[in-house]
Amino acid sequence: MIKFFRKIRQKTLIENKFSKYLLYAIGEIILVVIGILIALQINNSNETRKARAVEINYLENLKADLLIESKNIGGYSEYNFRKAESCTYMLNTDMPETIEDAVNYVERVENVSYWFGFIKNNNTFKELMSSGQFSLIKNDSIKNAFLLLDKNYELISMLELNMRGEFEKLIFDRSVENTKSLIFLDISKPRYGHSNRLTIEDIPKSQHPKIITDVQWLYNDQTFNNGLRHAFTNNSYLAGVHQNIGEEIENLLKLIDEELEK
Protein backbone atom coordinates (compact mmCIF):
# COMPACT_ATOMS: atom_id res chain seq x y z
CA MET A 1 0.00 0.00 0.00
CA ILE A 2 2.84 2.41 0.88
CA LYS A 3 4.57 1.58 -2.44
CA PHE A 4 1.34 2.41 -4.21
CA PHE A 5 1.20 5.86 -2.59
CA ARG A 6 4.89 6.42 -3.36
CA LYS A 7 4.34 5.76 -7.07
CA ILE A 8 1.40 8.13 -7.19
CA ARG A 9 3.41 10.78 -5.35
CA GLN A 10 6.29 10.48 -7.84
CA LYS A 11 3.87 10.69 -10.77
CA THR A 12 2.15 13.80 -9.43
CA LEU A 13 5.49 15.50 -8.82
CA ILE A 14 6.52 14.77 -12.40
CA GLU A 15 3.24 16.17 -13.66
CA ASN A 16 3.69 19.15 -11.30
CA LYS A 17 0.32 18.61 -9.75
CA PHE A 18 1.15 19.92 -6.27
CA SER A 19 -2.39 19.84 -4.89
CA LYS A 20 -2.82 16.20 -5.76
CA TYR A 21 0.62 15.44 -4.32
CA LEU A 22 -0.31 17.12 -1.05
CA LEU A 23 -3.54 15.14 -0.86
CA TYR A 24 -1.79 11.85 -1.40
CA ALA A 25 0.97 12.82 1.06
CA ILE A 26 -1.62 13.47 3.73
CA GLY A 27 -3.28 10.18 2.91
CA GLU A 28 0.03 8.41 3.26
CA ILE A 29 0.62 10.01 6.67
CA ILE A 30 -2.84 9.05 7.83
CA LEU A 31 -2.24 5.49 6.68
CA VAL A 32 1.04 5.30 8.64
CA VAL A 33 -0.65 6.73 11.76
CA ILE A 34 -3.49 4.22 11.47
CA GLY A 35 -0.95 1.41 11.13
CA ILE A 36 0.89 2.60 14.25
CA LEU A 37 -2.37 2.83 16.21
CA ILE A 38 -3.37 -0.66 15.14
CA ALA A 39 0.04 -2.01 16.16
CA LEU A 40 -0.22 -0.27 19.54
CA GLN A 41 -3.72 -1.65 20.03
CA ILE A 42 -2.54 -5.17 19.24
CA ASN A 43 0.43 -4.76 21.59
CA ASN A 44 -1.81 -3.40 24.38
CA SER A 45 -4.22 -6.28 23.91
CA ASN A 46 -1.36 -8.77 24.17
CA GLU A 47 -0.04 -7.09 27.30
CA THR A 48 -3.54 -7.07 28.81
CA ARG A 49 -3.93 -10.79 28.12
CA LYS A 50 -0.53 -11.51 29.66
CA ALA A 51 -1.36 -9.44 32.76
CA ARG A 52 -4.71 -11.18 33.09
CA ALA A 53 -3.03 -14.59 32.82
CA VAL A 54 -0.64 -13.64 35.63
CA GLU A 55 -3.53 -12.30 37.71
CA ILE A 56 -5.53 -15.51 37.23
CA ASN A 57 -2.51 -17.58 38.26
CA TYR A 58 -2.18 -15.56 41.47
CA LEU A 59 -5.91 -15.74 42.14
CA GLU A 60 -5.81 -19.52 41.80
CA ASN A 61 -2.84 -19.70 44.19
CA LEU A 62 -4.58 -17.37 46.64
CA LYS A 63 -7.64 -19.60 46.49
CA ALA A 64 -5.55 -22.71 47.16
CA ASP A 65 -4.03 -21.01 50.22
CA LEU A 66 -7.45 -19.95 51.48
CA LEU A 67 -8.90 -23.45 51.17
CA ILE A 68 -6.10 -24.73 53.43
CA GLU A 69 -6.47 -21.73 55.72
CA SER A 70 -10.22 -22.34 56.08
CA LYS A 71 -9.52 -25.71 57.72
CA ASN A 72 -6.58 -24.28 59.64
CA ILE A 73 -8.59 -21.42 61.14
CA GLY A 74 -11.44 -23.76 61.98
CA GLY A 75 -9.07 -26.01 63.89
CA TYR A 76 -7.72 -23.12 65.94
CA SER A 77 -11.22 -21.89 66.72
CA GLU A 78 -12.10 -25.34 68.04
CA TYR A 79 -8.78 -25.52 69.93
CA ASN A 80 -9.44 -22.24 71.77
CA PHE A 81 -13.06 -23.15 72.45
CA ARG A 82 -12.04 -26.48 74.05
CA LYS A 83 -9.58 -24.65 76.29
CA ALA A 84 -12.39 -22.33 77.40
CA GLU A 85 -14.55 -25.40 78.10
CA SER A 86 -11.79 -26.87 80.28
CA CYS A 87 -11.61 -23.63 82.25
CA THR A 88 -15.36 -23.71 82.77
CA TYR A 89 -15.15 -27.28 84.11
CA MET A 90 -12.34 -26.49 86.59
CA LEU A 91 -13.96 -23.29 87.84
CA ASN A 92 -17.34 -24.91 88.43
CA THR A 93 -16.64 -28.49 89.49
CA ASP A 94 -16.57 -29.69 93.09
CA MET A 95 -13.20 -30.12 94.76
CA PRO A 96 -11.62 -33.41 93.60
CA GLU A 97 -11.77 -36.04 96.35
CA THR A 98 -10.93 -39.25 94.51
CA ILE A 99 -8.26 -40.32 92.05
CA GLU A 100 -10.93 -40.39 89.33
CA ASP A 101 -11.82 -36.78 90.11
CA ALA A 102 -8.14 -35.91 90.03
CA VAL A 103 -7.73 -37.51 86.60
CA ASN A 104 -10.63 -35.49 85.17
CA TYR A 105 -9.23 -32.29 86.67
CA VAL A 106 -5.66 -32.89 85.50
CA GLU A 107 -6.83 -33.62 81.96
CA ARG A 108 -8.38 -30.15 81.86
CA VAL A 109 -5.27 -28.58 83.38
CA GLU A 110 -3.15 -30.18 80.67
CA ASN A 111 -5.56 -29.05 77.96
CA VAL A 112 -5.29 -25.45 79.11
CA SER A 113 -1.52 -25.73 79.69
CA TYR A 114 -0.63 -26.89 76.18
CA TRP A 115 0.21 -23.90 74.01
CA PHE A 116 0.02 -23.85 70.22
CA GLY A 117 0.42 -20.40 68.74
CA PHE A 118 -1.49 -19.58 65.57
CA ILE A 119 0.40 -20.20 62.32
CA LYS A 120 -1.27 -18.61 59.30
CA ASN A 121 -1.15 -19.96 55.77
CA ASN A 122 -0.88 -16.94 53.44
CA ASN A 123 2.23 -17.60 51.36
CA THR A 124 0.86 -16.18 48.10
CA PHE A 125 -0.37 -13.00 49.77
CA LYS A 126 3.05 -12.49 51.40
CA GLU A 127 4.72 -13.02 48.02
CA LEU A 128 2.49 -10.41 46.36
CA MET A 129 3.10 -7.88 49.12
CA SER A 130 6.87 -8.40 49.38
CA SER A 131 7.34 -8.22 45.59
CA GLY A 132 5.12 -5.17 45.21
CA GLN A 133 2.82 -7.04 42.83
CA PHE A 134 -0.38 -6.86 44.85
CA SER A 135 -1.62 -4.29 42.32
CA LEU A 136 -1.86 -7.14 39.80
CA ILE A 137 -5.12 -8.06 41.54
CA LYS A 138 -7.56 -5.64 39.90
CA ASN A 139 -10.70 -6.48 41.88
CA ASP A 140 -10.84 -3.93 44.71
CA SER A 141 -13.24 -6.08 46.77
CA ILE A 142 -10.75 -8.94 46.75
CA LYS A 143 -7.82 -6.69 47.62
CA ASN A 144 -9.69 -5.02 50.49
CA ALA A 145 -10.78 -8.42 51.84
CA PHE A 146 -7.18 -9.65 51.91
CA LEU A 147 -6.00 -6.47 53.65
CA LEU A 148 -8.74 -6.92 56.27
CA LEU A 149 -7.74 -10.56 56.72
CA ASP A 150 -4.13 -9.54 57.28
CA LYS A 151 -5.27 -6.95 59.83
CA ASN A 152 -7.18 -9.64 61.74
CA TYR A 153 -4.06 -11.82 61.73
CA GLU A 154 -2.26 -8.96 63.47
CA LEU A 155 -5.10 -8.87 66.03
CA ILE A 156 -4.58 -12.57 66.75
CA SER A 157 -0.85 -12.00 67.25
CA MET A 158 -1.49 -9.21 69.77
CA LEU A 159 -4.09 -11.28 71.63
CA GLU A 160 -1.79 -14.29 71.82
CA LEU A 161 1.10 -12.16 73.04
CA ASN A 162 -1.04 -10.86 75.88
CA MET A 163 -2.46 -14.29 76.64
CA ARG A 164 0.96 -15.94 76.69
CA GLY A 165 2.18 -13.68 79.49
CA GLU A 166 -0.89 -14.32 81.66
CA PHE A 167 -0.83 -18.03 80.86
CA GLU A 168 2.80 -18.50 81.87
CA LYS A 169 2.57 -16.43 85.07
CA LEU A 170 -0.83 -17.47 86.40
CA ILE A 171 -1.29 -21.04 85.15
CA PHE A 172 1.83 -22.75 83.83
CA ASP A 173 4.40 -21.44 86.31
CA ARG A 174 1.97 -21.74 89.21
CA SER A 175 1.26 -25.37 88.41
CA VAL A 176 4.87 -26.36 87.73
CA GLU A 177 6.22 -24.71 90.88
CA ASN A 178 3.72 -26.26 93.27
CA THR A 179 2.49 -29.59 91.90
CA LYS A 180 3.77 -32.67 90.13
CA SER A 181 3.35 -31.90 86.44
CA LEU A 182 2.21 -34.24 83.68
CA ILE A 183 1.66 -37.04 86.16
CA PHE A 184 -0.42 -39.13 83.77
CA LEU A 185 2.21 -39.34 81.02
CA ASP A 186 4.55 -42.30 80.65
CA ILE A 187 8.08 -40.93 81.11
CA SER A 188 9.75 -44.34 81.54
CA LYS A 189 11.27 -44.14 78.06
CA PRO A 190 11.34 -41.67 75.15
CA ARG A 191 9.33 -42.23 72.01
CA TYR A 192 8.66 -40.42 68.77
CA GLY A 193 5.52 -38.30 68.98
CA HIS A 194 3.30 -37.87 72.02
CA SER A 195 4.05 -39.87 75.15
CA ASN A 196 1.70 -42.67 76.12
CA ARG A 197 -0.93 -41.71 78.65
CA LEU A 198 -1.05 -43.65 81.89
CA THR A 199 -4.29 -45.01 83.26
CA ILE A 200 -5.20 -44.99 86.93
CA GLU A 201 -4.22 -48.66 87.08
CA ASP A 202 -0.73 -47.80 85.81
CA ILE A 203 -0.04 -45.51 88.78
CA PRO A 204 0.74 -47.17 92.13
CA LYS A 205 -1.98 -46.62 94.70
CA SER A 206 0.66 -45.31 97.08
CA GLN A 207 0.93 -42.21 94.85
CA HIS A 208 -2.80 -41.53 94.69
CA PRO A 209 -2.99 -39.45 97.91
CA LYS A 210 -0.16 -37.18 96.71
CA ILE A 211 -1.84 -36.69 93.33
CA ILE A 212 -5.16 -35.82 94.98
CA THR A 213 -3.41 -33.38 97.34
CA ASP A 214 -1.67 -31.63 94.44
CA VAL A 215 -4.91 -31.31 92.51
CA GLN A 216 -6.69 -29.95 95.56
CA TRP A 217 -3.94 -27.39 96.00
CA LEU A 218 -4.53 -26.14 92.46
CA TYR A 219 -8.27 -26.19 93.00
CA ASN A 220 -7.95 -23.94 96.05
CA ASP A 221 -5.19 -21.63 94.77
CA GLN A 222 -6.61 -18.17 94.08
CA THR A 223 -3.85 -17.17 91.64
CA PHE A 224 -4.34 -20.32 89.59
CA ASN A 225 -8.10 -19.80 89.50
CA ASN A 226 -7.70 -16.19 88.46
CA GLY A 227 -5.49 -17.50 85.66
CA LEU A 228 -8.29 -19.85 84.64
CA ARG A 229 -10.73 -16.95 84.53
CA HIS A 230 -8.38 -15.00 82.28
CA ALA A 231 -7.84 -18.08 80.12
CA PHE A 232 -11.59 -18.64 79.85
CA THR A 233 -12.21 -15.06 78.70
CA ASN A 234 -9.24 -14.90 76.33
CA ASN A 235 -9.78 -18.28 74.70
CA SER A 236 -13.52 -17.69 74.28
CA TYR A 237 -12.83 -14.36 72.59
CA LEU A 238 -10.05 -15.78 70.43
CA ALA A 239 -12.27 -18.69 69.37
CA GLY A 240 -14.79 -16.10 68.16
CA VAL A 241 -12.11 -14.15 66.29
CA HIS A 242 -11.01 -17.31 64.49
CA GLN A 243 -14.63 -18.12 63.70
CA ASN A 244 -15.21 -14.65 62.23
CA ILE A 245 -12.06 -14.96 60.13
CA GLY A 246 -13.37 -18.29 58.86
CA GLU A 247 -16.50 -16.51 57.62
CA GLU A 248 -14.37 -13.81 55.99
CA ILE A 249 -12.38 -16.51 54.19
CA GLU A 250 -15.56 -18.14 52.88
CA ASN A 251 -16.77 -14.80 51.50
CA LEU A 252 -13.35 -14.14 49.99
CA LEU A 253 -13.40 -17.53 48.27
CA LYS A 254 -16.74 -16.60 46.69
CA LEU A 255 -15.32 -13.31 45.41
CA ILE A 256 -12.35 -15.11 43.86
CA ASP A 257 -14.58 -17.71 42.22
CA GLU A 258 -16.71 -14.95 40.70
CA GLU A 259 -13.59 -13.21 39.40
CA LEU A 260 -12.19 -16.40 37.90
CA GLU A 261 -15.47 -17.05 36.08
CA LYS A 262 -15.28 -13.71 34.21
N, C-alpha and C positions, 0 to 999 in steps of 0.2 A: 504493500500500500504506500509506504514512504517513497519507494522507487518511482511509483506512478506519479506522485506529487512532484518529485524532483524533475521528471521528464517534462511535465506540464510547465513547471517553473522555467526550465531552460528554454522551452519553446516560446513562452510568452516574452521572455527577455529578448530573444532573437527578434521577435516580431515587434518589440518595443511597445508592448501593451502593458504599461505599468499598473493600471488599475486591476487588470485581471491577475497580474503577478501578485499584487498585494492581497487579493482575495484568496488566492491559492496558498499564499504564505501563511495567512491567518488560519486557514483550514488545516494546514500542516501542523501548526503550533497546537491548535485545539486537539488534533488527533494524538499528538505526543502527550499532551496533558491528560487526556482521557486514558491513554495507555498506562501512564504512571499511576493514576488514581485506581485503575483496575488492579494493577500489580500490588499497590498498597493495600487495597481491600482484600485481595487474596492472601497477602502476607498476614494482615490482621486477623483474618478468619482462621488461618493456620495456627497463629499464636494463641488465639482464644480457645481453639480446640485442644491445644497442648496444655494450656493452663487449666482447662476444665478436667482433662484427664488426670492431671496431678492432684487437683482438688478432690476428685472422686476417689482416687487412691487413698488420700489422707482420710476422707470421710469413712471409707470402709475400714481403715485401720483404727480410727477413733471408735467406730461402732464395735469392732472386735474387743477393744479394751473395755468398753462400757459393759458389754455382755459379761465379761469376767468380773468386772467391778460390781455389777448388780448382785452377783452371788456373794462376793467378798463383803460388801457392805451389809448384806442381809445376815451373814454369819456374825459380824461384829455387833449388830443390833441385838441378836439373840444372845450373844456372849455377855453383853452388858446387862441385859434384862435378867438373865439367870443369876448374875452376881447380886442384883438388886433383890431378887427372890430369896437368895441365901441370907442376905441381911435381914429381910423381913422375918424369916424363920427364927434366926438367932435372937432378934430383939423381942420376939413375942412368945417364944416357947418357955415352958417351965424349966427350972434349973435341972440340969441332968443329974440323975441319981443312980443310974445303972450304966453298965458298960455299953449297952445298946443305945442308951440316950447319948452317951459320950461319942459313940461312932457317928451318929446322925449329926451331932453338933460339929465334930471335927471335919466331917465331909464338907459342911458349909463354910467352915473357916478356911479350908484349903481352896475351895472354889473362889472365895473372895481374895485370897492371898496370891493366887496365880495371876501374873501380870503379862498381858500380851498387848503391846502397843499397836495402834492402827497402822497398817502399811497399805497405802493406796496404790492402785494400778492405773496409772495415767501416762504411760511411756510416750505415746504419740503426741499427746498434748504438750508434754515437757519438750519434746523434740521441736514442735512447731514454735513454741515460745522462745527456746534458746537459740534457734536458727533465724528468728525474726520472720518466719514464714506463716505466722498465724493469719495474716491478711489474705492468704490464698483461699481461706474459707470465706465465701462471699455472703452467705446467709447470716444476717445480723442476729437473728433469733438464736441460731446455733452458737455463734460466738459468745453472745451474752450469757447463754446457759452454761457454757464451759467456764466462763469467768466467775459466775456465781458458784459453780461447783468447786472451783479452786479456792474461793473465799471460804466456803464451808469446811474445806479440808484444813484451812488455817485455824478455823474455830475449834475443830477437833483437837488439833495439836495444842492449842492453848488450854483447853479443858483437861487434856491428859496430863499436861505439865503440872497444872494445879492439883489434879487428883493424885498424881504420883507422890508429891510431897506429903500430902495428908495420909495417903495409904501407908507409906513407909514409916512415918512417925507414929501414927495412931494405931495401926493394925499390925503390920509386919514386924516392926521392931519390938513392939509391946509383946507380941506373942512369942517371938524368938528369945527374948531376954528372960521371960518368966515361965515358960512352959516347954515341955518336950515336943519339938516340932516334927511334923511328918511321921507321926508314930505308927501309922497304918501302912507304911511303905516298906517293902522288903529291901533292906540295905545290906543283906548278907553277901551279896556279890553284884558286881556291875553288869549291866546288860545294855544292848543297843535299844534306844527308844525309852519309853516310860517304864519306870520300875513296877514290878508286880505289887498289887495291893494285898495286904494281909487281911485275913478274916479274923473275927474275934477268937476263933478256935486256934489260930496260929500264934496268938499272943498268950504267954503264960498267965494263968490266973493271978499269980503273985504280983503282976504288974498292973492289974486292973484298978486297984485302989488309987495308985499314983496317977493313972490316966484320968480317972474320974475327978480327982482333986485338982489336977491341972485345968481340966475343962471347966470346973466350977470356979476356979480363979478367974479365968477369962470371962465367964458369964457374969461375975460380980464386979469386974474391973470397970470403973466409970470411964477411964480414958479409952479403953478398947471399945466400949459400947458407943461412946461419942464418935469414934472412928467408923463404926458400923453405920451410924446415922448419916455421917458425911458420905460414906460409900453408897448407901442406899439412894440418897438424893442425887449424887453425881452420876452413878451408873444408870439410874432411871432416866435422867435428862439426856445422857449421852446415847442411850438406846433410842430415844426419840429423835435425836439429831441424825443418827444413822438411818433411821426409818424414813425421815423426811428426805434425806439425800437419795435414798433408794427410789422414792417417788420422782425426784428430779431427774434421776438417770433414766427412768422409764419414759418420761416426757421427752427427754433429749433423744432417746433412741427413736421415738416416733418422728421427731423433727428431721433426723438424719435420714430415715427411711423415705420420708416425703421428698427430701432433696435429691436422693439417689434415683427416685422414680421420674424425675423431671427429664 
